[in-house]
Amino acid sequence: MNAPLLLTACIAAATLAFGFRNHRQLDAANTAYRQALQQAASRKNSPNLSEKPQRVRSLDRARSQRSNDPQILAAELIASMQGSDTPGNDRDRRQLMLDWQRRLSALKPSLLKEIIGEIETATGIGDETRRDLLHLLLQSLAENHPQTALELLSGNPPPLQGYRVADAVTLSLLRLMEMDPAAAIDWYRQHRSIVSGTDTDWEQVVTEDLLRGSSLIDPKVAFSLIKEFELSDAERSVGMIANATRTAAQRDAVLAAFREYLGTVSDPEQRGVLVREAVSALIMSARFEGLDRGLRWVETAGFTTDELEDHFSRSFPVLTSEETGKWLDWMVKNLSGKEATIQTIPQMVSDWAQGDYIAADKWLAATPEGPAKTAAAASYASALAPYHPDIAVRWLETLPPGNRPEHTIQSIHQAFLKSDSAAAAAFAAKYGIE
C-alpha cells in the first residue's frame, strides 16, 4: 500500500475512533479553540480573539497551511474535529479528514512532535478526545516519519495505551521495513514490551500484523520473522503471510520465499504441514482476483502435482453455481488422482445438485467421458433419486451395469411408487425389484 493510502486508512480509522464523543455543541469547540489561542498569545502575537465564533471556525485555509505555529495548528485541529459534529455532515467530515491528511503529511517531524505536545497540555477538551487526537497525530508521524515515531514511542511517548499504541508501532515498523528491515526488526526486538503487559495481548496483535504487512514488502523478511520472533505456531504464521497476498505478483514472491524458507525446516512431517498450509492459503487468496484469473495463476505458479492433488481433494469452497462448473472443469482437466476423481468431484456434484440440479445436469452432459464423469454421474443420480427419479434413472443408466449403486436403484423405485405407479412397475421389472 502506498503512503497516501496508508495515511487515508489511518485517518479513517481515527475518525471512527473519535466518534466526536466530547463537546457536542459548537460553542464548546469555539471555547476550546479560543483557550488554545490564548495560550499562544502569552508568548507571541495571536489572531484577533474578538472575532465571532463563526469566523473562528472558518479560518482561511491558505493562511492555515502556511502556519508553522504548533499552538495554532493544535488549536485548529481541536476546533475542526469538535466543530464538525453536527447532524448530516458526513461528507463534510470526510473532506475535513482529507484536508487534515494533506496538512499533517506535509509537516516536518519536529513540528508534529510539538503539536503532539500542545495537544497533551491543551485545556478545554476531554481525556478521550485528547487520546483520539494524539492517536491521529502519532499515526501521521508513523506514516511519514517512522524513525521519529519510534524514537518518540521508546523515549517519551504520549499518554496512550492499547490499540492506539499498537497501531502506531505497527505502522512505524512497516514503513521502516520499506527502508531498513534490519533496523525495524532490531527496534521491535528491543522494545516489544511497549505493547505487552496488558489484558489484551497487543504484542501478539502487532507481531501478526508485522507478519502480514512485511509479506507485501519483502516476503523473505516475513518468513525470517517466524524464527526471529520465536513464533511457536509456524503453520499459523505461514498461513497469515500467504493469506495477506492479493495479486499474482505478491503470490509469486511469497511462494518463492516460502520455498526458500522451507529449506530451513528439517522435520519432514513439519515440512508437509507447512506446504499444505502455504499452498491452500495461496490458492484461496488467488480467488480474490476472480475465479478465472485465480485458476490461471494456479496453473502457472509451479505447484507440484502432489500439492495440487492434495489441496483440491480437500477443498470445498463456497462458490456460485457458475463458479462450481468452472472449478469442476479445472479439476477434471488438471487432476487425475484417485481421491479427487472418486471422492471430491462426485461430492461437489452431489452438493451442487441440491441447489441447482439443472446446471449440474448440463455440466455432466458436457463433461468428457472418463472416470471423473462416471463417478460424478453416480453421485448425481443418487442425489436426485428421491426428488427427480426420471432424471436420476437417465444418469443411472449411463453407468456400467455392474456399477449401478443398489441404494440409488432402491431410492429411484421408492420415488416412482409415490409419483408414477406405471413407471415404478416398469423400473422394478427392469431391475428385478420384487
N, C-alpha and C positions, 0 to 999 in steps of 0.2 A: 504494500500500500504506500502511495507516495505521501509526502509531507502534508500537503493541503488536505487530503482525505483523512489522514490520521487525526489532524487537528480538528477537522469538522466533526469527526466521531467523538473526540474528547469533549468538544463544546456541547454537542448534542446530549452527551451523557450528563454533563454538568447541568444543562438546562433541566433535564428530567429530575436530577437530584435536587436542584433548587426548589422547584415547585413554587418558588417565590412565596415561601411559607410565612415570612415575617413582614411586618409593616405593610399591610394590605392597602392602606389608604395612601393616596398620592401625597397628601400633605406630610405624612411621616417620611416619605422619600425625600421631599424637599428639605425637611428639617435635618435629616442625616447629611444631605449634601452641603447645606449651609454650615453645619458644625465642622465638617471636614475642611471647608474653605477657610473658616475662621482660624483653624489650626495653622493652615498655610500662611495666613495673613500675619501671624505672630512673628514670622521670620522674614517675610518679603511682601511686596505688594500683591494683593489678591484682586480677583474680579469684583466688580461693584456688587456688594451684598444686598443693596437696596432694590435690586431688580426683582420683578414679580416672579413668583414660582414658575409660571408657565414659561417665561423666558429662560429661567434657570434650566428647566428640563430641555430646552431647545437650543442649547449652545451650538454655535456654528461648527459643523463637522470639520471644516478645513482648519479652523483655529485649533480644535482639539487634537487633530492629527499632528500638528506642528509642536504641540506642547511636550516638553520633556520634564515637567514638574511632577514628581511621583505623587505628591499630595493631591494635586488637581486631577491627575489620572485616576487615582484611587477614589476620589470623590465622585467623578463622573461614572465610574464603574458601579459604585454603590447606588447612585441615583438612577442609573439606567436600569439596573436589574430590579430594583424595588418599584420604580415608577412604571414598569411595563406590565404590572399585574392588574390589568383591567379586563373585564369580560370581552370575549370575541375578538381579541387581538393576536391570535396565534401567528398569523402571517407577519405582523409587525415584530413579534417576539423572535421569530426565526431570522428575520432580516437583521434584528439587533444582534443576534448571536454571530451572524456572518460579518457584521461590521466590526465587532469586537475581535473576531478571529483575525481579521486583516490587521487590526491595530496592534494586537498583542504580538503577533508573529513578526512584526517589523521592529519591535523594541529590542534594545540591547539587553543582554542578560543582567547587567548591573542595575539597569532601570527596573526590570521585572522584579528583582530581589528587593529593591527599595519600595516598590508598590506593595509587595507582599508584607513588608514591614509596616507600611501605613495601614493596611487592612487589619493587621494583628492588633493595632492600638486604636483603631478608629472607634469613636463613640457613636451612640445612636443606632446601632444595629445589634440584632440578637446573636447569640452564640452560634446557632445553626446556620444562619445566613453568613456569618463570618467564616465558618468552616467551608461552606459551599464556595464562597468567593476565593478563599485560599486554595481550594482544590482546583478551581478553574485556572488560576494563575500558575499553580505548580504544574499542571498539565501542559500549559503553554510553554513554560520553561523547559519541561522534559522533552517536548516535541522539537523545539527549536535549538535548545542548548543543553543537551543531555548531560554533558560533563559537569556543567554548573549546577544542574538539578541534583545530580548525585552527590556533589560536594555539599550542597545545602542539606540534603537528607541525612547525610552521615555526620554533619557538623552541628549546625544549629537549625534544625528543621522547624517549620511552622507547627502549631499545635493541632496536628491532625492524627487520626488513628484509623485503623480498619481498612476498608476498601479504598479510601482516599489515598492513603499512603501506598497500598498495594498497586493501585493504578499508576501512580507516579513512578514507582520503582520499575514496574514492568515496561512502561513506555520509554523511560530513560534508557534502560538497558537495551531494549530492542533498537532504539535509534543509535546507541553507541555501538552495538554489534555491526551495524552497517559500515561503520568506520574502523572500528578496532575491536574485533571479537574477543581477543585475549584480555583487553582491559575491562571489558564488560564482565567477563567470567570472573576475573580476579576481584573486581569490586563486589560482586554478589557473594563470592566465597568468603570475603572478609566481613560483609555487612548483612548477612541473611537474618540476623537477629532483629533487624529493624521491622521485619514483617512476621515475626514469630512471637510466641508467648501470650497469645490472646485466646479467647474461647473459640473463635473461628480460626482454622488453620490457614492463615493468609500466606504463609510460606509455601504451602503446597499449591495454593492457587497461583502464586507468582511463578513458581517453578514450572508448573504445567503450561502457563501462558507463554513462558520463555521457550519451552519446547515447541509449541505450535508456531509462535512467531518466528523463531530462528529458522524453522524449516523452510520458510519462504525467503529468507535472507541467504543462508548458506546451510543446506541440509547436512553437510559433513559436520559442521559445528553442532547442529541439533542432535545428531546421534552421539557426538562426543560428550554431550551433557549427561547422557544416561550414566556414564561412568564417573564423570566429573562431579555430579551432584549425588552420586551413590544411590541412585534410584533402584529400589528393590524389585519393582514390578516392571521388568524390561518389556514384557509383552504389551502392557498398557501404554508404556511410553512410546513404543514403536507405532502403535495404533494412533496415538494422538498426533505424532509427526506426520504420518501418512494421511490422516483424515483432514489435515489443515490444507491440503492441496486443492486447487480448483481449476487449474489449467493443465493442458498436456505438457507444457514445458516444465511446470512445477513437479508434475508426477514423474517425468523423465529424470529430473535432477534428484528427487527423493529416492527413486528406485536405484539409481546408480550409487548414491551414497549409502543406501541400505545394503547393497551387495558388498560394498567395501567394509561396512560395519560388521556384517555377518562373518567376515573373515577373522574377527577378533573373538568370536564366540566358539569355544572349543567343545561344549557339550552337544552331541548330535541331537538329543531329544529337545533341548532348548532351541537349537537352530531350527528344527522343524516347526516348533510352536511360533517362533518369530516370523518365519517365512509365511506361514499360514495367515498370521495377523496382518503382515505388511501387504501381501497380495490381495486379501479381502478388502482392506481399507482403501487401497489404491483403485481397485476396480469399482468399488461402490462410489468412491469420490468421482470417478470418471462420468458417472451418470449425471452429475450436476451440469455438464455441458450438453445434455440431451442424450438419449439412448443411442441414436445412430452414431454420433461422434464418439461417444464413450466406447462403444463396441469396436469402432475402427481403431481407436487408440489401443485397446486391449490386444488386437491382432498384431500390432506393430511394436508393442512395448518390450518384447523379448522375454516374456514369461515362458517357462518350460511347459511341455505338455502335461507333466505331472502336476505342476502348480495350477494350471487351468482346470484340469480334471477335478482336482481336489476342491477348488473354490466353487465351480459351477455345480458340482454334485451336492454341495451343502447349502447352496444359496437359493432362497425362495423370496426374492424381493417383492415389494408391493408395486404392482405395475397396472397400467390401464390395459384394457382388452387389446388395443392395437399394439402396445408395447410388449404384451405377452407373446403375441405372434412373432414379433421381431426377435425377442430373446430366445424363443424356442428354435427359430430358424437358425440363429447363430450357433446354438448348441448342436443341432443336427449336423450342420455343416462342418463344425470345427472339433467336435468331441466324438470319441469312439469308445471310451471306457465303459465297462460294464455298469458301473454304478450310475453314471449319468444316463446311459441308454435304457437300462432296465428299471431304474428307480426314479430318478429326478424328473426326467421328461414326462413319463407317464403320470407322476403325481401332479405336476404342474398342469397337464392337460385335464386331469380329473377336477382340479380346483377351478380351472378356467370354465369347465362345463357347468359348474354350479352357478356361475354368474353370467355367462354369455355362451350358451351351448351352440348357437348358430355360428358365431365367429370361430369357435373351436372346431366345428364341423367343416367349415370352409378351409381352415388351416390343414386339417387332416387330409382333406381331399387333394390339396395342392402339394403335400409333402412327398418327396420321393420315397419309393419303396425301400425298405431296409429294416433292420432290427428295431430302430427307434420308432418308426411308424407302426410296426406291428405291436410293440409294447404299448404305445400311446393309444392305438385303436382299442385294444383290450381294456385299458383303463377308462377310456371314454365310454365304451359300451356299458361297462359296469356302473359308471356314474349316472347314465341316462336311463338305465333299465327300469327303475321304479316309476319314472315320470313320462318318458317318451319311448315306450317299448318298440314302436315301429322304427325309430331311428337307431335304437340300440341293436336291434336284430340285424339291421343292414350292415353295421360295422362288425358285429359278431361274426357274420358270415364271410367277412374278408380274411378271417384268421384261419390258419391251417386247422383241419378237423380235430386233430389231437391236441390243439392248444386253445380250445374254447373253454373258458373257465366255467365250471359247473355252477358256481354261485351266481354267475351272470345269467346263465340259462334259466335257472330257477326263478331269479328275480324278474326276468322278462315274462316268463309264464304267469307268474302271480299278477303282474301288472295287466296282462292281456285278460285274465279272468275278471278283472274289475271293470274293464272298459270295452272288451270286444270278445264275446264268447266264441265266435266263429274263428277268429284269429288265434285264440288260445287253443282251440281244439286242433287246428292245423299245425301250430307250433309244437304242441305236445306230441302229435303223431310223428313229426319230423325228427324230434329229438328223443323219442322213446320215453316220454313222461307219462306215467300212469295216472 
